[in-house]
Amino acid sequence: MNAIEKTPDGFDRVVEESDFRSYGEKWVVEPVDKTRIEARAQLAVLQKENRRLREMLAVAHAGTGLYADDGELQDNREQPFIDFKRDSVDAITGKMARRLERRVSEIPS
């Protein structure tokens, strides 16, 4: 459900369905919260940056061993496997540290 309303400046604005609230059979338009709109825009930018940084980290870490078919970003060359798309930053860091610890322990004394 979309509607057009006038802004205080006299411009038309499309009211999104999420702006409508139902009160029985009556629908009313609640005031637009600019903070919420700005927060959504900032969140979208951060999500895009996060995705790009994860891609860069995956390529830098896994190189040609990166599995990237169908949008995946996985390094399955050794355990623990790292999923750069789904693992949290803490999980990725921990898995990288465990891999490094294992390699260091395998160095002959």
BAFI-3210 file (N, C-alpha, C; in Angstrom, 3 decimals, decimal comma, padded with zeros to 6 digits):
// residues 109
n [1|2|3|4|5|6|7|8|9|10|11|12|13|14|15|16|17|18|19|20|21|22|23|24|25|26|27|28|29|30|31|32|33|34|35|36|37|38|39|40|41|42|43|44|45|46|47|48|49|50|51|52|53|54|55|56|57|58|59|60|61|62|63|64|65|66|67|68|69|70|71|72|73|74|75|76|77|78|79|80|81|82|83|84|85|86|87|88|89|90|91|92|93|94|95|96|97|98|99|100|101|102|103|104|105|106|107|108|109]
n.u [000,850|000,819|001,018|000,590|001,870|001,973|004,923|006,209|007,512|006,099|006,444|005,780|005,624|006,293|004,627|005,720|004,768|005,527|005,247|002,627|000,109|-002,138|-005,326|-007,715|-010,021|-009,115|-006,581|-003,694|-001,264|001,828|004,066|007,098|010,162|013,072|015,516|015,412|015,326|017,804|019,457|018,919|020,030|022,733|023,299|023,037|025,239|027,348|026,981|027,573|030,274|031,322|030,904|032,566|035,103|035,335|035,495|037,944|039,707|039,375|040,413|043,049|043,960|043,392|044,054|044,628|043,427|040,914|037,499|035,037|032,721|029,351|028,977|030,149|032,612|034,993|037,642|038,923|041,240|042,622|041,997|040,956|038,105|037,432|034,855|034,420|032,241|030,121|031,092|031,721|033,667|035,284|035,301|036,609|039,118|039,928|040,066|042,072|044,197|044,381|045,153|047,675|049,006|049,121|050,790|053,152|053,728|054,466|056,977|060,248|062,325]
n.v [-001,161|002,044|005,603|009,075|011,978|015,407|017,201|019,438|021,335|021,426|019,456|016,332|013,180|009,767|007,558|004,908|001,464|000,621|002,907|003,110|002,558|000,373|000,864|-000,792|-000,805|001,442|003,239|005,051|007,591|007,756|010,219|010,832|009,578|011,108|010,403|007,633|007,043|008,082|006,425|003,936|004,366|004,785|002,284|000,657|001,552|000,792|-001,992|-002,585|-001,784|-003,576|-006,019|-005,680|-005,378|-007,907|-009,468|-008,542|-009,330|-012,107|-012,735|-011,791|-013,450|-016,178|-016,349|-017,969|-020,225|-019,708|-020,422|-019,317|-019,611|-019,008|-016,777|-017,438|-017,271|-018,868|-020,445|-023,371|-024,771|-025,810|-027,056|-025,118|-024,579|-021,537|-019,292|-016,552|-015,059|-015,706|-016,238|-014,688|-011,728|-012,192|-015,003|-015,543|-014,392|-016,018|-018,555|-018,112|-017,658|-020,187|-021,768|-020,649|-021,180|-023,981|-024,328|-023,161|-024,888|-027,101|-026,608|-027,730|-028,086]
n.w [000,000|-001,011|-000,796|-001,620|-000,173|000,869|001,552|004,125|002,610|000,317|-001,560|-003,243|-001,606|-001,513|000,474|002,296|002,763|005,283|006,758|007,382|009,791|011,273|012,584|013,573|011,020|009,924|008,351|009,079|008,498|009,935|011,309|009,507|010,497|010,480|011,548|011,631|008,902|008,077|009,594|008,447|005,908|006,573|007,680|005,410|003,908|005,618|005,629|002,970|002,869|004,762|003,477|001,232|002,451|003,634|001,321|000,294|002,364|002,246|-000,310|000,001|002,048|001,351|-001,309|-004,380|-003,484|-002,649|-002,377|-004,330|-005,789|-006,809|-005,155|-002,755|-000,114|000,844|002,605|002,339|002,484|004,638|007,976|010,814|008,749|007,011|006,693|005,087|004,503|006,240|008,847|012,012|012,799|015,020|015,018|012,579|013,120|015,281|014,032|012,146|013,893|015,189|013,019|012,491|014,928|014,813|012,590|013,549|015,658|014,256|013,299|013,208|016,092]
ca.u [000,000|001,568|000,208|001,364|001,518|002,739|005,869|006,050|008,072|005,188|006,792|005,096|006,447|005,645|004,592|005,935|003,831|005,986|004,841|001,213|-000,242|-003,558|-006,152|-008,970|-010,106|-008,636|-005,138|-003,213|000,149|002,555|005,124|008,341|011,251|014,290|016,612|015,287|015,702|019,260|020,075|018,824|021,007|024,059|023,425|023,274|026,626|028,217|026,860|028,302|031,693|031,649|030,968|033,758|036,284|035,406|035,993|039,363|040,410|039,338|041,365|044,406|044,349|043,306|044,647|043,997|042,720|039,597|036,316|034,177|031,598|028,000|029,018|030,775|033,949|035,455|038,999|038,825|042,531|042,996|041,070|039,505|037,665|037,023|033,805|034,546|030,922|029,192|031,732|031,900|035,053|035,980|035,488|037,650|040,381|040,270|040,445|043,389|045,175|044,571|045,958|049,050|049,559|049,429|051,976|054,313|054,029|055,034|058,354|061,185|063,141]
ca.v [000,000|003,290|006,809|010,298|013,049|016,640|017,544|020,843|022,167|021,414|018,385|015,057|012,128|008,463|006,981|003,468|000,651|000,555|004,135|003,002|001,796|000,016|001,012|-001,406|-000,734|002,757|003,348|006,410|007,774|008,330|011,124|010,205|009,784|011,315|009,665|006,240|007,003|008,263|005,222|002,887|004,689|004,521|000,843|000,122|001,869|-000,058|-003,373|-002,673|-001,729|-004,823|-007,059|-005,419|-005,691|-009,367|-009,971|-008,211|-010,180|-013,476|-012,840|-011,612|-014,572|-017,485|-016,295|-018,817|-021,312|-019,227|-020,933|-018,144|-019,880|-018,669|-015,770|-017,929|-016,768|-019,866|-020,976|-024,751|-025,413|-026,531|-026,815|-024,953|-023,903|-020,161|-018,773|-015,105|-014,446|-015,979|-016,228|-013,377|-011,258|-012,924|-016,389|-015,534|-014,138|-017,221|-019,630|-017,765|-017,867|-021,636|-022,248|-020,188|-021,937|-025,337|-024,241|-022,887|-026,112|-028,110|-026,219|-028,526|-027,303]
ca.w [000,000|-001,086|-000,924|-001,836|000,748|000,674|002,604|004,508|001,544|-000,822|-002,490|-003,050|-001,029|-001,498|001,812|002,210|003,537|006,668|007,428|007,724|010,974|011,230|013,771|013,120|009,570|009,530|008,168|009,243|008,209|011,054|010,858|009,077|011,433|009,681|012,167|011,189|007,488|008,017|010,166|007,423|004,859|007,118|007,806|004,069|003,557|006,437|005,156|001,713|003,210|005,431|002,438|000,413|003,260|003,757|000,040|000,206|003,312|001,734|-001,428|000,522|002,904|000,694|-002,652|-005,396|-002,812|-002,232|-003,054|-004,479|-006,691|-006,342|-004,114|-001,528|000,214|001,796|002,529|002,810|002,248|005,853|009,083|010,683|007,537|007,249|005,819|005,215|004,301|007,331|010,168|012,639|012,780|016,088|014,572|011,546|013,808|016,041|013,112|011,599|014,972|015,371|011,891|012,698|016,057|014,345|011,727|014,406|016,427|013,344|012,956|014,007|017,028]
c.u [000,905|000,599|001,153|000,910|002,399|003,686|005,636|006,584|007,182|005,498|005,968|006,092|005,649|005,750|004,720|004,939|004,224|005,620|003,385|001,041|-001,747|-004,199|-007,529|-008,992|-009,574|-007,099|-004,730|-001,720|000,797|003,647|006,407|009,435|012,547|015,463|016,599|015,710|017,211|019,984|020,037|019,854|022,426|024,311|023,716|024,715|027,583|028,165|027,637|029,814|032,144|031,824|032,237|035,044|036,444|035,929|037,491|040,186|040,478|040,363|042,799|044,858|044,414|043,934|043,888|043,253|041,321|038,506|035,315|033,044|030,283|028,015|029,623|032,142|034,533|036,902|038,958|040,131|042,980|041,972|041,704|039,164|037,164|035,991|033,785|033,214|030,040|029,806|031,834|033,377|035,856|036,249|036,596|039,020|040,843|040,735|041,810|044,476|045,434|045,389|047,429|049,719|049,949|050,681|053,238|054,709|054,667|056,463|059,300|062,052|064,604]
c.v [001,236|004,455|007,978|011,321|014,252|016,837|018,997|021,804|022,210|020,344|017,146|014,045|010,843|007,914|005,478|002,731|000,608|001,816|004,087|002,188|001,565|000,225|000,498|-001,403|000,591|002,746|004,808|006,437|008,422|009,246|010,361|010,563|009,886|010,543|008,217|006,099|007,141|007,036|004,079|003,117|004,398|003,032|000,205|000,371|000,962|-001,515|-003,577|-002,661|-003,032|-005,949|-006,907|-005,759|-007,196|-009,994|-009,735|-009,102|-011,613|-013,672|-012,737|-012,829|-015,891|-017,502|-017,166|-019,994|-020,926|-019,881|-019,793|-018,366|-019,471|-017,692|-016,226|-017,287|-017,691|-020,262|-022,352|-025,507|-026,235|-026,215|-025,899|-024,156|-022,507|-019,756|-017,256|-014,385|-014,572|-015,927|-014,806|-012,987|-011,999|-014,367|-016,474|-015,351|-015,374|-018,358|-019,355|-018,010|-019,354|-022,231|-021,885|-020,958|-023,346|-025,322|-024,025|-024,139|-027,185|-027,782|-027,033|-027,630|-027,403]
c.w [000,000|-001,240|-001,166|-000,799|000,438|001,851|002,995|003,446|000,308|-001,851|-002,202|-002,494|-001,061|-000,088|001,655|003,088|005,009|007,451|007,881|008,994|010,948|012,596|013,385|011,604|009,048|009,447|008,308|008,938|009,419|010,525|010,515|010,063|010,625|010,244|011,707|009,734|007,333|008,539|009,161|006,319|005,338|007,258|006,448|003,624|004,326|005,993|003,858|001,967|003,865|004,419|001,603|001,183|003,458|002,466|-000,078|001,137|002,802|000,616|-000,920|001,316|002,133|-000,689|-003,635|-004,790|-002,370|-003,064|-003,117|-005,477|-006,023|-005,175|-002,799|-001,342|001,275|001,523|003,173|002,605|003,445|006,941|010,102|009,420|007,885|006,207|006,012|005,062|005,545|008,731|010,701|012,562|013,845|015,681|013,517|012,190|014,567|015,150|012,491|012,648|015,194|014,237|012,089|013,836|015,626|013,478|012,557|015,181|015,563|012,928|013,832|014,891|016,735]
res [m|n|a|i|e|k|t|p|d|g|f|d|r|v|v|e|e|s|d|f|r|s|y|g|e|k|w|v|v|e|p|v|d|k|t|r|i|e|a|r|a|q|l|a|v|l|q|k|e|n|r|r|l|r|e|m|l|a|v|a|h|a|g|t|g|l|y|a|d|d|g|e|l|q|d|n|r|e|q|p|f|i|d|f|k|r|d|s|v|d|a|i|t|g|k|m|a|r|r|l|e|r|r|v|s|e|i|p|s]
***
